[in-house]
Amino acid sequence: MAAYYKAVGEDFFYSDRDKFQTASDDGILIKQRFFIKNKAQAFKLFYEVYSNSENVWRLHIYHLLKRIGQNFWNADLEEIEGIILGYRRMP
């Protein structure tokens, strides 16, 4: 899974994002886009997340996690995010 985000109105500056976009266009990866309002900083964030079809559940969980996180963020949510993104293993 890969996740990219930016403040609304900014450009994406991720060089590897194009590879994921191409794979999505070719039907290899599934892309989900969504907005989250960052209440602490009063602006919206735009997210693009990519996954293969076997792990599409991660896209939905990631979106829900970010919705929860718009109200508060803590070490537990950080841990869950790492698991969803594949950086950490489940305990």
MOBELSUL-V484456 format. One record per backbone hydrogen bond with DSSP energy under -0.5 kcal/mol. CO is the residue of the C=O (numbers start at 1). NH is the residue of the N-H. E is the energy in kcal/mol with one decimal. If there is no record, write none. Layout:
CO/NH/E
CO/NH/E
//
This chain:
2/50/-2.9
4/48/-2.6
6/46/-3.2
7/10/-2.3
13/15/-0.7
14/17/-0.9
15/18/-0.6
16/19/-0.7
16/20/-1.2
17/21/-2.5
18/22/-2.4
19/23/-2.1
20/24/-2.2
21/25/-2.7
22/26/-1.9
23/28/-2.4
23/29/-1.3
24/27/-1.4
30/51/-2.0
32/49/-2.8
34/47/-3.2
36/38/-0.6
36/45/-3.5
37/39/-1.3
38/41/-0.8
38/42/-1.3
38/43/-1.2
43/38/-3.4
44/8/-2.4
45/36/-2.4
45/47/-0.5
46/6/-1.6
47/34/-1.9
48/4/-2.7
49/32/-2.6
50/2/-2.1
51/30/-3.7
52/55/-1.1
53/56/-0.9
55/58/-1.9
55/59/-0.5
56/59/-1.0
56/60/-1.1
57/61/-2.2
58/62/-2.7
59/63/-2.1
60/64/-2.2
61/65/-2.7
62/66/-2.4
63/67/-2.0
64/68/-2.4
65/69/-2.6
66/70/-0.7
67/70/-0.7
68/71/-1.6
68/72/-0.9
70/39/-0.7
74/78/-2.1
75/79/-2.2
76/80/-2.2
77/81/-2.6
78/82/-2.0
79/83/-1.8
80/84/-2.7
81/85/-2.6
82/86/-0.6
82/87/-2.3
82/88/-1.5
83/86/-0.8
//
